[in-house]
Amino acid sequence: MASHQPTRDDPPFLLLGRVLRPHGIRGELRLEVLTAYPERILPDDHVFVGPDPADPASAVEYAIEGVRRHKQYLILQLAGITNRDDADFLRNQYIMVTLGEAVPLEEDEFYLYQIIGMPVYTDDDEHLGEIVDVIETGANDVYVVRGPRGEILLPAIEECILDVDIEGQRVTARLMEGLLGD
């Protein structure tokens, strides 16, 4: 497994979920899952809760006392959150971990934030622009590229995205038929 060495450009936190609302009367939280690895959120771990993932000063650390799946959500019990009012206070806040506590990446994996701003070239070396956003569709991600040809949506599938070179700061893509509206 490759491990990511944090840099000063890294965000302070990675998102696990967002608190939607209290669940029941004992302080449990219903979470919208924002991680590809919800099974790694375990009792006895700790998380940070705050309104702004970019502001570490706004986050409060909590121990996880319990976690379970409920439909497409996670139900989370945090230490010290014992009633519905306490849980309601955390509504719309983010559940986060520091980058150092995140799931280790495999050799060919990367965090989505790492490709924002990265230049994209075709396999014929034409500069298409830079990745400005990533749309997570469920089936596959879609990279939003802005450049000389305007905005291009590139599906993050093997047939289209040939290489993502994090260290070299370059994405190589093959323009599939129909991607440019031709």
Biotite code that builds the C-alpha atoms (Angstrom):
import biotite.structure as struc

atoms = struc.array([
    struc.Atom([0.000, 0.000, 0.000], chain_id="A", res_id=1, res_name="MET", atom_name="CA", element="C"),
    struc.Atom([1.181, 3.473, -0.822], chain_id="A", res_id=2, res_name="ALA", atom_name="CA", element="C"),
    struc.Atom([0.955, 6.011, 1.918], chain_id="A", res_id=3, res_name="SER", atom_name="CA", element="C"),
    struc.Atom([0.349, 9.655, 1.203], chain_id="A", res_id=4, res_name="HIS", atom_name="CA", element="C"),
    struc.Atom([2.839, 12.002, 2.816], chain_id="A", res_id=5, res_name="GLN", atom_name="CA", element="C"),
    struc.Atom([0.909, 15.129, 3.889], chain_id="A", res_id=6, res_name="PRO", atom_name="CA", element="C"),
    struc.Atom([2.001, 18.448, 2.374], chain_id="A", res_id=7, res_name="THR", atom_name="CA", element="C"),
    struc.Atom([1.062, 21.999, 3.218], chain_id="A", res_id=8, res_name="ARG", atom_name="CA", element="C"),
    struc.Atom([-1.340, 21.992, 0.242], chain_id="A", res_id=9, res_name="ASP", atom_name="CA", element="C"),
    struc.Atom([-3.355, 19.135, 1.734], chain_id="A", res_id=10, res_name="ASP", atom_name="CA", element="C"),
    struc.Atom([-6.683, 19.933, 3.381], chain_id="A", res_id=11, res_name="PRO", atom_name="CA", element="C"),
    struc.Atom([-6.769, 19.661, 7.173], chain_id="A", res_id=12, res_name="PRO", atom_name="CA", element="C"),
    struc.Atom([-9.543, 17.040, 7.040], chain_id="A", res_id=13, res_name="PHE", atom_name="CA", element="C"),
    struc.Atom([-11.103, 14.437, 4.772], chain_id="A", res_id=14, res_name="LEU", atom_name="CA", element="C"),
    struc.Atom([-14.877, 14.133, 4.891], chain_id="A", res_id=15, res_name="LEU", atom_name="CA", element="C"),
    struc.Atom([-16.581, 10.988, 6.159], chain_id="A", res_id=16, res_name="LEU", atom_name="CA", element="C"),
    struc.Atom([-20.118, 12.305, 6.317], chain_id="A", res_id=17, res_name="GLY", atom_name="CA", element="C"),
    struc.Atom([-22.519, 15.136, 7.030], chain_id="A", res_id=18, res_name="ARG", atom_name="CA", element="C"),
    struc.Atom([-24.983, 15.144, 9.903], chain_id="A", res_id=19, res_name="VAL", atom_name="CA", element="C"),
    struc.Atom([-28.495, 15.237, 8.469], chain_id="A", res_id=20, res_name="LEU", atom_name="CA", element="C"),
    struc.Atom([-30.482, 15.196, 11.692], chain_id="A", res_id=21, res_name="ARG", atom_name="CA", element="C"),
    struc.Atom([-30.853, 13.490, 15.066], chain_id="A", res_id=22, res_name="PRO", atom_name="CA", element="C"),
    struc.Atom([-31.930, 9.856, 14.984], chain_id="A", res_id=23, res_name="HIS", atom_name="CA", element="C"),
    struc.Atom([-34.154, 8.971, 17.922], chain_id="A", res_id=24, res_name="GLY", atom_name="CA", element="C"),
    struc.Atom([-33.944, 10.540, 21.391], chain_id="A", res_id=25, res_name="ILE", atom_name="CA", element="C"),
    struc.Atom([-30.609, 9.205, 22.701], chain_id="A", res_id=26, res_name="ARG", atom_name="CA", element="C"),
    struc.Atom([-28.269, 11.530, 20.786], chain_id="A", res_id=27, res_name="GLY", atom_name="CA", element="C"),
    struc.Atom([-27.648, 9.389, 17.734], chain_id="A", res_id=28, res_name="GLU", atom_name="CA", element="C"),
    struc.Atom([-26.878, 11.162, 14.459], chain_id="A", res_id=29, res_name="LEU", atom_name="CA", element="C"),
    struc.Atom([-28.107, 10.254, 10.974], chain_id="A", res_id=30, res_name="ARG", atom_name="CA", element="C"),
    struc.Atom([-25.230, 10.744, 8.525], chain_id="A", res_id=31, res_name="LEU", atom_name="CA", element="C"),
    struc.Atom([-25.103, 11.236, 4.801], chain_id="A", res_id=32, res_name="GLU", atom_name="CA", element="C"),
    struc.Atom([-22.080, 9.119, 3.838], chain_id="A", res_id=33, res_name="VAL", atom_name="CA", element="C"),
    struc.Atom([-19.371, 11.076, 1.978], chain_id="A", res_id=34, res_name="LEU", atom_name="CA", element="C"),
    struc.Atom([-16.617, 8.461, 1.993], chain_id="A", res_id=35, res_name="THR", atom_name="CA", element="C"),
    struc.Atom([-15.910, 5.440, -0.170], chain_id="A", res_id=36, res_name="ALA", atom_name="CA", element="C"),
    struc.Atom([-14.983, 3.531, 2.994], chain_id="A", res_id=37, res_name="TYR", atom_name="CA", element="C"),
    struc.Atom([-17.888, 3.834, 5.494], chain_id="A", res_id=38, res_name="PRO", atom_name="CA", element="C"),
    struc.Atom([-16.993, 0.407, 6.909], chain_id="A", res_id=39, res_name="GLU", atom_name="CA", element="C"),
    struc.Atom([-13.814, 1.965, 8.331], chain_id="A", res_id=40, res_name="ARG", atom_name="CA", element="C"),
    struc.Atom([-15.821, 4.189, 10.724], chain_id="A", res_id=41, res_name="ILE", atom_name="CA", element="C"),
    struc.Atom([-15.592, 2.091, 13.872], chain_id="A", res_id=42, res_name="LEU", atom_name="CA", element="C"),
    struc.Atom([-16.414, 2.333, 17.578], chain_id="A", res_id=43, res_name="PRO", atom_name="CA", element="C"),
    struc.Atom([-13.447, 3.495, 19.670], chain_id="A", res_id=44, res_name="ASP", atom_name="CA", element="C"),
    struc.Atom([-12.116, 5.600, 16.772], chain_id="A", res_id=45, res_name="ASP", atom_name="CA", element="C"),
    struc.Atom([-12.346, 9.345, 16.981], chain_id="A", res_id=46, res_name="HIS", atom_name="CA", element="C"),
    struc.Atom([-13.581, 11.928, 14.509], chain_id="A", res_id=47, res_name="VAL", atom_name="CA", element="C"),
    struc.Atom([-13.757, 15.679, 14.233], chain_id="A", res_id=48, res_name="PHE", atom_name="CA", element="C"),
    struc.Atom([-17.086, 17.477, 13.883], chain_id="A", res_id=49, res_name="VAL", atom_name="CA", element="C"),
    struc.Atom([-17.350, 20.973, 12.492], chain_id="A", res_id=50, res_name="GLY", atom_name="CA", element="C"),
    struc.Atom([-19.140, 23.300, 10.085], chain_id="A", res_id=51, res_name="PRO", atom_name="CA", element="C"),
    struc.Atom([-16.156, 23.950, 7.788], chain_id="A", res_id=52, res_name="ASP", atom_name="CA", element="C"),
    struc.Atom([-13.704, 21.217, 6.692], chain_id="A", res_id=53, res_name="PRO", atom_name="CA", element="C"),
    struc.Atom([-11.160, 23.902, 5.740], chain_id="A", res_id=54, res_name="ALA", atom_name="CA", element="C"),
    struc.Atom([-11.103, 25.401, 9.256], chain_id="A", res_id=55, res_name="ASP", atom_name="CA", element="C"),
    struc.Atom([-9.477, 23.120, 11.850], chain_id="A", res_id=56, res_name="PRO", atom_name="CA", element="C"),
    struc.Atom([-10.185, 25.651, 14.611], chain_id="A", res_id=57, res_name="ALA", atom_name="CA", element="C"),
    struc.Atom([-13.954, 25.140, 14.155], chain_id="A", res_id=58, res_name="SER", atom_name="CA", element="C"),
    struc.Atom([-13.764, 21.351, 14.648], chain_id="A", res_id=59, res_name="ALA", atom_name="CA", element="C"),
    struc.Atom([-14.333, 19.452, 17.891], chain_id="A", res_id=60, res_name="VAL", atom_name="CA", element="C"),
    struc.Atom([-12.955, 15.967, 18.475], chain_id="A", res_id=61, res_name="GLU", atom_name="CA", element="C"),
    struc.Atom([-15.321, 13.180, 19.567], chain_id="A", res_id=62, res_name="TYR", atom_name="CA", element="C"),
    struc.Atom([-14.875, 9.488, 20.325], chain_id="A", res_id=63, res_name="ALA", atom_name="CA", element="C"),
    struc.Atom([-17.197, 7.156, 18.425], chain_id="A", res_id=64, res_name="ILE", atom_name="CA", element="C"),
    struc.Atom([-19.270, 5.034, 20.808], chain_id="A", res_id=65, res_name="GLU", atom_name="CA", element="C"),
    struc.Atom([-21.350, 3.257, 18.183], chain_id="A", res_id=66, res_name="GLY", atom_name="CA", element="C"),
    struc.Atom([-22.012, 3.081, 14.478], chain_id="A", res_id=67, res_name="VAL", atom_name="CA", element="C"),
    struc.Atom([-24.453, 1.116, 12.346], chain_id="A", res_id=68, res_name="ARG", atom_name="CA", element="C"),
    struc.Atom([-25.971, 1.160, 8.886], chain_id="A", res_id=69, res_name="ARG", atom_name="CA", element="C"),
    struc.Atom([-29.575, 2.261, 8.408], chain_id="A", res_id=70, res_name="HIS", atom_name="CA", element="C"),
    struc.Atom([-30.700, 2.157, 4.759], chain_id="A", res_id=71, res_name="LYS", atom_name="CA", element="C"),
    struc.Atom([-28.211, 4.325, 2.829], chain_id="A", res_id=72, res_name="GLN", atom_name="CA", element="C"),
    struc.Atom([-27.228, 6.244, 5.971], chain_id="A", res_id=73, res_name="TYR", atom_name="CA", element="C"),
    struc.Atom([-24.961, 5.664, 8.933], chain_id="A", res_id=74, res_name="LEU", atom_name="CA", element="C"),
    struc.Atom([-26.226, 6.097, 12.469], chain_id="A", res_id=75, res_name="ILE", atom_name="CA", element="C"),
    struc.Atom([-23.449, 7.421, 14.671], chain_id="A", res_id=76, res_name="LEU", atom_name="CA", element="C"),
    struc.Atom([-23.282, 7.707, 18.457], chain_id="A", res_id=77, res_name="GLN", atom_name="CA", element="C"),
    struc.Atom([-20.618, 10.114, 19.720], chain_id="A", res_id=78, res_name="LEU", atom_name="CA", element="C"),
    struc.Atom([-19.322, 10.340, 23.285], chain_id="A", res_id=79, res_name="ALA", atom_name="CA", element="C"),
    struc.Atom([-20.995, 13.178, 25.161], chain_id="A", res_id=80, res_name="GLY", atom_name="CA", element="C"),
    struc.Atom([-23.939, 13.494, 22.763], chain_id="A", res_id=81, res_name="ILE", atom_name="CA", element="C"),
    struc.Atom([-26.657, 11.908, 24.865], chain_id="A", res_id=82, res_name="THR", atom_name="CA", element="C"),
    struc.Atom([-29.960, 13.455, 23.815], chain_id="A", res_id=83, res_name="ASN", atom_name="CA", element="C"),
    struc.Atom([-31.859, 14.790, 20.823], chain_id="A", res_id=84, res_name="ARG", atom_name="CA", element="C"),
    struc.Atom([-31.033, 18.446, 21.599], chain_id="A", res_id=85, res_name="ASP", atom_name="CA", element="C"),
    struc.Atom([-27.281, 17.725, 21.684], chain_id="A", res_id=86, res_name="ASP", atom_name="CA", element="C"),
    struc.Atom([-27.591, 15.840, 18.385], chain_id="A", res_id=87, res_name="ALA", atom_name="CA", element="C"),
    struc.Atom([-29.685, 18.587, 16.786], chain_id="A", res_id=88, res_name="ASP", atom_name="CA", element="C"),
    struc.Atom([-26.930, 21.098, 17.595], chain_id="A", res_id=89, res_name="PHE", atom_name="CA", element="C"),
    struc.Atom([-24.656, 19.138, 15.206], chain_id="A", res_id=90, res_name="LEU", atom_name="CA", element="C"),
    struc.Atom([-27.132, 19.211, 12.296], chain_id="A", res_id=91, res_name="ARG", atom_name="CA", element="C"),
    struc.Atom([-25.445, 20.009, 8.926], chain_id="A", res_id=92, res_name="ASN", atom_name="CA", element="C"),
    struc.Atom([-21.957, 19.724, 10.409], chain_id="A", res_id=93, res_name="GLN", atom_name="CA", element="C"),
    struc.Atom([-19.303, 17.493, 8.869], chain_id="A", res_id=94, res_name="TYR", atom_name="CA", element="C"),
    struc.Atom([-17.813, 14.316, 10.327], chain_id="A", res_id=95, res_name="ILE", atom_name="CA", element="C"),
    struc.Atom([-14.115, 14.275, 9.397], chain_id="A", res_id=96, res_name="MET", atom_name="CA", element="C"),
    struc.Atom([-10.741, 12.654, 9.988], chain_id="A", res_id=97, res_name="VAL", atom_name="CA", element="C"),
    struc.Atom([-7.274, 14.072, 9.565], chain_id="A", res_id=98, res_name="THR", atom_name="CA", element="C"),
    struc.Atom([-5.404, 12.976, 6.464], chain_id="A", res_id=99, res_name="LEU", atom_name="CA", element="C"),
    struc.Atom([-3.018, 10.936, 8.618], chain_id="A", res_id=100, res_name="GLY", atom_name="CA", element="C"),
    struc.Atom([-5.954, 8.904, 9.971], chain_id="A", res_id=101, res_name="GLU", atom_name="CA", element="C"),
    struc.Atom([-7.554, 8.277, 6.584], chain_id="A", res_id=102, res_name="ALA", atom_name="CA", element="C"),
    struc.Atom([-7.677, 4.903, 4.866], chain_id="A", res_id=103, res_name="VAL", atom_name="CA", element="C"),
    struc.Atom([-4.265, 4.279, 3.251], chain_id="A", res_id=104, res_name="PRO", atom_name="CA", element="C"),
    struc.Atom([-4.317, 4.557, -0.514], chain_id="A", res_id=105, res_name="LEU", atom_name="CA", element="C"),
    struc.Atom([-3.448, 1.732, -2.875], chain_id="A", res_id=106, res_name="GLU", atom_name="CA", element="C"),
    struc.Atom([-0.662, 2.235, -5.419], chain_id="A", res_id=107, res_name="GLU", atom_name="CA", element="C"),
    struc.Atom([-2.906, 3.613, -8.189], chain_id="A", res_id=108, res_name="ASP", atom_name="CA", element="C"),
    struc.Atom([-5.338, 5.568, -5.971], chain_id="A", res_id=109, res_name="GLU", atom_name="CA", element="C"),
    struc.Atom([-5.474, 9.263, -5.129], chain_id="A", res_id=110, res_name="PHE", atom_name="CA", element="C"),
    struc.Atom([-7.689, 11.689, -3.259], chain_id="A", res_id=111, res_name="TYR", atom_name="CA", element="C"),
    struc.Atom([-10.029, 13.700, -5.490], chain_id="A", res_id=112, res_name="LEU", atom_name="CA", element="C"),
    struc.Atom([-8.745, 17.010, -4.116], chain_id="A", res_id=113, res_name="TYR", atom_name="CA", element="C"),
    struc.Atom([-5.313, 16.124, -5.548], chain_id="A", res_id=114, res_name="GLN", atom_name="CA", element="C"),
    struc.Atom([-6.476, 16.374, -9.167], chain_id="A", res_id=115, res_name="ILE", atom_name="CA", element="C"),
    struc.Atom([-8.289, 19.726, -8.934], chain_id="A", res_id=116, res_name="ILE", atom_name="CA", element="C"),
    struc.Atom([-6.282, 22.204, -11.008], chain_id="A", res_id=117, res_name="GLY", atom_name="CA", element="C"),
    struc.Atom([-4.333, 19.435, -12.741], chain_id="A", res_id=118, res_name="MET", atom_name="CA", element="C"),
    struc.Atom([-3.772, 19.891, -16.506], chain_id="A", res_id=119, res_name="PRO", atom_name="CA", element="C"),
    struc.Atom([-5.375, 17.386, -18.865], chain_id="A", res_id=120, res_name="VAL", atom_name="CA", element="C"),
    struc.Atom([-3.843, 16.363, -22.190], chain_id="A", res_id=121, res_name="TYR", atom_name="CA", element="C"),
    struc.Atom([-5.080, 14.001, -24.878], chain_id="A", res_id=122, res_name="THR", atom_name="CA", element="C"),
    struc.Atom([-3.069, 10.959, -25.878], chain_id="A", res_id=123, res_name="ASP", atom_name="CA", element="C"),
    struc.Atom([-2.056, 13.114, -28.907], chain_id="A", res_id=124, res_name="ASP", atom_name="CA", element="C"),
    struc.Atom([-0.661, 15.732, -26.459], chain_id="A", res_id=125, res_name="ASP", atom_name="CA", element="C"),
    struc.Atom([-3.390, 18.336, -27.015], chain_id="A", res_id=126, res_name="GLU", atom_name="CA", element="C"),
    struc.Atom([-3.941, 20.483, -23.913], chain_id="A", res_id=127, res_name="HIS", atom_name="CA", element="C"),
    struc.Atom([-7.639, 20.276, -22.993], chain_id="A", res_id=128, res_name="LEU", atom_name="CA", element="C"),
    struc.Atom([-7.487, 22.474, -19.897], chain_id="A", res_id=129, res_name="GLY", atom_name="CA", element="C"),
    struc.Atom([-7.507, 21.924, -16.145], chain_id="A", res_id=130, res_name="GLU", atom_name="CA", element="C"),
    struc.Atom([-9.760, 19.857, -13.919], chain_id="A", res_id=131, res_name="ILE", atom_name="CA", element="C"),
    struc.Atom([-11.998, 22.321, -12.073], chain_id="A", res_id=132, res_name="VAL", atom_name="CA", element="C"),
    struc.Atom([-14.395, 19.898, -10.401], chain_id="A", res_id=133, res_name="ASP", atom_name="CA", element="C"),
    struc.Atom([-15.221, 16.231, -9.928], chain_id="A", res_id=134, res_name="VAL", atom_name="CA", element="C"),
    struc.Atom([-18.827, 15.070, -10.149], chain_id="A", res_id=135, res_name="ILE", atom_name="CA", element="C"),
    struc.Atom([-19.453, 11.890, -8.195], chain_id="A", res_id=136, res_name="GLU", atom_name="CA", element="C"),
    struc.Atom([-22.260, 10.074, -10.023], chain_id="A", res_id=137, res_name="THR", atom_name="CA", element="C"),
    struc.Atom([-22.273, 6.753, -8.202], chain_id="A", res_id=138, res_name="GLY", atom_name="CA", element="C"),
    struc.Atom([-21.422, 4.755, -11.326], chain_id="A", res_id=139, res_name="ALA", atom_name="CA", element="C"),
    struc.Atom([-18.153, 6.586, -12.021], chain_id="A", res_id=140, res_name="ASN", atom_name="CA", element="C"),
    struc.Atom([-16.704, 10.001, -11.340], chain_id="A", res_id=141, res_name="ASP", atom_name="CA", element="C"),
    struc.Atom([-16.779, 12.662, -14.053], chain_id="A", res_id=142, res_name="VAL", atom_name="CA", element="C"),
    struc.Atom([-13.914, 15.156, -14.342], chain_id="A", res_id=143, res_name="TYR", atom_name="CA", element="C"),
    struc.Atom([-15.002, 18.680, -15.309], chain_id="A", res_id=144, res_name="VAL", atom_name="CA", element="C"),
    struc.Atom([-12.247, 20.174, -17.504], chain_id="A", res_id=145, res_name="VAL", atom_name="CA", element="C"),
    struc.Atom([-12.149, 23.836, -18.587], chain_id="A", res_id=146, res_name="ARG", atom_name="CA", element="C"),
    struc.Atom([-9.813, 24.982, -21.307], chain_id="A", res_id=147, res_name="GLY", atom_name="CA", element="C"),
    struc.Atom([-9.444, 26.110, -24.924], chain_id="A", res_id=148, res_name="PRO", atom_name="CA", element="C"),
    struc.Atom([-12.394, 23.985, -26.109], chain_id="A", res_id=149, res_name="ARG", atom_name="CA", element="C"),
    struc.Atom([-14.631, 25.199, -23.283], chain_id="A", res_id=150, res_name="GLY", atom_name="CA", element="C"),
    struc.Atom([-15.989, 22.824, -20.654], chain_id="A", res_id=151, res_name="GLU", atom_name="CA", element="C"),
    struc.Atom([-15.515, 19.110, -21.257], chain_id="A", res_id=152, res_name="ILE", atom_name="CA", element="C"),
    struc.Atom([-16.944, 16.342, -19.088], chain_id="A", res_id=153, res_name="LEU", atom_name="CA", element="C"),
    struc.Atom([-14.617, 13.328, -18.984], chain_id="A", res_id=154, res_name="LEU", atom_name="CA", element="C"),
    struc.Atom([-15.938, 10.105, -17.441], chain_id="A", res_id=155, res_name="PRO", atom_name="CA", element="C"),
    struc.Atom([-13.338, 8.575, -15.112], chain_id="A", res_id=156, res_name="ALA", atom_name="CA", element="C"),
    struc.Atom([-13.307, 5.210, -16.851], chain_id="A", res_id=157, res_name="ILE", atom_name="CA", element="C"),
    struc.Atom([-10.355, 3.247, -18.275], chain_id="A", res_id=158, res_name="GLU", atom_name="CA", element="C"),
    struc.Atom([-11.382, 3.921, -21.890], chain_id="A", res_id=159, res_name="GLU", atom_name="CA", element="C"),
    struc.Atom([-11.231, 7.694, -21.326], chain_id="A", res_id=160, res_name="CYS", atom_name="CA", element="C"),
    struc.Atom([-8.759, 8.424, -18.510], chain_id="A", res_id=161, res_name="ILE", atom_name="CA", element="C"),
    struc.Atom([-5.530, 6.726, -19.529], chain_id="A", res_id=162, res_name="LEU", atom_name="CA", element="C"),
    struc.Atom([-3.239, 8.016, -16.771], chain_id="A", res_id=163, res_name="ASP", atom_name="CA", element="C"),
    struc.Atom([-3.350, 10.182, -13.668], chain_id="A", res_id=164, res_name="VAL", atom_name="CA", element="C"),
    struc.Atom([0.187, 11.173, -12.700], chain_id="A", res_id=165, res_name="ASP", atom_name="CA", element="C"),
    struc.Atom([-0.069, 12.865, -9.304], chain_id="A", res_id=166, res_name="ILE", atom_name="CA", element="C"),
    struc.Atom([3.691, 13.472, -8.969], chain_id="A", res_id=167, res_name="GLU", atom_name="CA", element="C"),
    struc.Atom([4.047, 14.708, -12.567], chain_id="A", res_id=168, res_name="GLY", atom_name="CA", element="C"),
    struc.Atom([0.847, 16.758, -12.267], chain_id="A", res_id=169, res_name="GLN", atom_name="CA", element="C"),
    struc.Atom([-0.696, 15.528, -15.523], chain_id="A", res_id=170, res_name="ARG", atom_name="CA", element="C"),
    struc.Atom([-3.808, 13.644, -16.607], chain_id="A", res_id=171, res_name="VAL", atom_name="CA", element="C"),
    struc.Atom([-3.798, 11.889, -19.979], chain_id="A", res_id=172, res_name="THR", atom_name="CA", element="C"),
    struc.Atom([-7.176, 11.241, -21.599], chain_id="A", res_id=173, res_name="ALA", atom_name="CA", element="C"),
    struc.Atom([-8.541, 9.709, -24.776], chain_id="A", res_id=174, res_name="ARG", atom_name="CA", element="C"),
    struc.Atom([-11.440, 11.671, -26.238], chain_id="A", res_id=175, res_name="LEU", atom_name="CA", element="C"),
    struc.Atom([-14.152, 9.127, -26.843], chain_id="A", res_id=176, res_name="MET", atom_name="CA", element="C"),
    struc.Atom([-16.606, 9.681, -29.675], chain_id="A", res_id=177, res_name="GLU", atom_name="CA", element="C"),
    struc.Atom([-19.340, 12.124, -28.683], chain_id="A", res_id=178, res_name="GLY", atom_name="CA", element="C"),
    struc.Atom([-17.520, 13.768, -25.764], chain_id="A", res_id=179, res_name="LEU", atom_name="CA", element="C"),
    struc.Atom([-17.039, 17.036, -27.632], chain_id="A", res_id=180, res_name="LEU", atom_name="CA", element="C"),
    struc.Atom([-20.547, 17.072, -29.072], chain_id="A", res_id=181, res_name="GLY", atom_name="CA", element="C"),
    struc.Atom([-19.339, 16.163, -32.561], chain_id="A", res_id=182, res_name="ASP", atom_name="CA", element="C"),
])
